[in-house]
Amino acid sequence: MVRAIRGLLAVGSLVFALSALALLIMPSAFATLLGLAPSSDLDWALRMMGAILVALAGQMWLVRHTPDPSTRGAAAVMVIGGGLMTVMTVWLPGEWSTLRWTYLGFGLSFALLYLILLLVGLRDAPQHRDAYAVEDDEE
C-alpha cells in the first residue's frame, strides 16, 4: 500500500503545483472562476495560498522517498489536510461554480483515497509487525 500512497502523493503534488501556479499568476481570474468577487485583498490571500501550495507540493514530492512509516504519516496528514480543504471548499462564500465543484471533487477524492490506502495498510499491518518486534533472549 505504501507504493500506492507514494503514487498518490506524486499526483497530488502535481495538482497542488498547478493550482499554486494559477494562484500566483492569475489570482483575480481564479477568484472569478471560484465564484468570488476579485479584490486586492483577495488577490493577496490567493497568492499567499499559492505560495503555501508550492511548499506543500514540494514536501509531498520529497516525502515519497522516505521510509514507509514516514510515507504513511504523510498520508495521514493529507487525510486531515485534504478533509479540511474539502470542508472549506463547501463553506466558500459566493456562488457555486464549475471550478468550485471541480475542487470539491478533487479534494474529496484525494482525502478518501488517502484514507482508504491507510485503512487497507492497517489491515495488512499485522504481517509486518514481526519485522519490528524485539526478540527476548531465551536463557
C-alpha positions as CSV (number, residue, x, y, z in Angstrom):
1,M,0.0,0.0,0.0
2,V,2.9,2.4,0.6
3,R,3.8,2.2,-3.1
4,A,0.2,3.4,-3.9
5,I,0.4,6.1,-1.3
6,R,3.7,7.3,-2.9
7,G,2.0,7.4,-6.3
8,L,-1.0,9.4,-4.9
9,L,1.5,11.8,-3.2
10,A,3.1,12.3,-6.6
11,V,-0.2,13.0,-8.4
12,G,-1.4,15.2,-5.6
13,S,1.9,17.1,-5.7
14,L,1.4,17.9,-9.4
15,V,-2.2,19.0,-8.8
16,F,-1.1,21.3,-6.0
17,A,1.8,22.7,-8.1
18,L,-0.6,23.5,-11.0
19,S,-3.0,25.2,-8.6
20,A,-0.2,27.1,-7.0
21,L,0.9,28.4,-10.4
22,A,-2.6,29.6,-11.2
23,L,-3.0,31.2,-7.8
24,L,0.3,33.0,-8.1
25,I,0.0,34.2,-11.7
26,M,-3.7,35.0,-12.1
27,P,-5.4,35.3,-8.7
28,S,-8.2,37.5,-9.9
29,A,-9.2,35.2,-12.7
30,F,-9.0,32.3,-10.2
31,A,-11.3,34.1,-7.8
32,T,-13.8,34.8,-10.5
33,L,-13.8,31.1,-11.6
34,L,-14.4,30.2,-8.0
35,G,-17.4,32.5,-7.9
36,L,-15.8,35.1,-5.7
37,A,-15.6,38.9,-6.4
38,P,-11.9,39.8,-7.1
39,S,-10.2,42.4,-4.9
40,S,-6.7,43.4,-4.0
41,D,-7.1,41.8,-0.5
42,L,-8.4,38.5,-2.1
43,D,-5.6,38.5,-4.7
44,W,-3.1,38.8,-1.8
45,A,-4.7,35.9,0.1
46,L,-4.9,33.7,-3.0
47,R,-1.2,34.4,-3.8
48,M,-0.3,33.5,-0.2
49,M,-2.2,30.3,-0.6
50,G,-0.4,29.7,-3.9
51,A,3.0,30.1,-2.0
52,I,1.8,27.6,0.7
53,L,0.8,25.1,-2.0
54,V,4.3,25.4,-3.6
55,A,5.8,24.3,-0.3
56,L,3.2,21.6,0.3
57,A,3.6,20.2,-3.3
58,G,7.4,20.1,-2.8
59,Q,7.1,18.3,0.5
60,M,4.6,15.8,-1.0
61,W,7.0,15.1,-3.8
62,L,10.0,14.7,-1.5
63,V,8.3,12.5,1.2
64,R,7.7,9.8,-1.5
65,H,11.3,8.9,-0.9
66,T,11.1,8.5,2.9
67,P,10.9,5.2,4.8
68,D,7.5,3.5,4.9
69,P,6.3,4.8,8.3
70,S,7.0,8.4,7.2
71,T,5.2,7.9,4.0
72,R,2.2,6.6,5.9
73,G,2.4,9.5,8.3
74,A,2.3,11.9,5.3
75,A,-0.8,10.2,4.0
76,A,-2.4,10.6,7.5
77,V,-1.6,14.3,7.4
78,M,-3.1,14.5,3.9
79,V,-6.4,12.9,5.1
80,I,-6.7,15.7,7.7
81,G,-5.5,18.5,5.4
82,G,-7.5,17.2,2.4
83,G,-10.6,16.8,4.5
84,L,-10.2,20.4,5.9
85,M,-9.7,21.8,2.4
86,T,-12.8,19.9,1.2
87,V,-14.9,21.4,4.1
88,M,-13.5,24.9,3.4
89,T,-14.5,24.5,-0.3
90,V,-18.1,23.7,0.8
91,W,-18.1,26.8,3.1
92,L,-16.5,29.0,0.5
93,P,-18.7,32.2,0.2
94,G,-20.0,33.1,-3.2
95,E,-21.8,31.2,-5.9
96,W,-21.2,27.6,-6.8
97,S,-19.1,27.4,-10.0
98,T,-17.6,24.7,-12.2
99,L,-14.2,25.3,-10.7
100,R,-15.6,25.1,-7.2
101,W,-17.3,21.7,-7.9
102,T,-14.1,20.5,-9.5
103,Y,-12.0,21.5,-6.5
104,L,-14.6,19.8,-4.2
105,G,-14.4,16.6,-6.3
106,F,-10.6,16.6,-6.3
107,G,-10.3,17.4,-2.6
108,L,-12.8,14.8,-1.5
109,S,-11.4,12.1,-3.9
110,F,-7.8,12.6,-2.6
111,A,-8.8,12.7,1.0
112,L,-10.9,9.5,0.6
113,L,-8.1,7.7,-1.4
114,Y,-5.5,8.5,1.3
115,L,-7.9,7.2,4.0
116,I,-8.7,4.0,2.1
117,L,-5.0,3.4,1.4
118,L,-4.2,3.9,5.1
119,L,-7.0,1.6,6.3
120,V,-6.0,-1.1,3.8
121,G,-2.5,-0.7,5.0
122,L,-3.5,-1.1,8.6
123,R,-5.4,-4.2,7.8
124,D,-2.2,-5.6,6.2
125,A,0.0,-4.3,9.1
126,P,-0.1,-7.4,11.3
127,Q,2.0,-9.3,8.8
128,H,4.7,-6.6,9.1
129,R,4.7,-6.3,12.9
130,D,7.0,-9.2,13.3
131,A,9.7,-7.3,11.4
132,Y,9.7,-4.7,14.1
133,A,9.3,-7.0,17.1
134,V,12.1,-7.1,19.7
135,E,13.1,-10.6,20.4
136,D,13.8,-11.6,24.0
137,D,16.9,-13.6,24.6
138,E,15.9,-17.0,25.9
139,E,18.1,-18.3,28.7
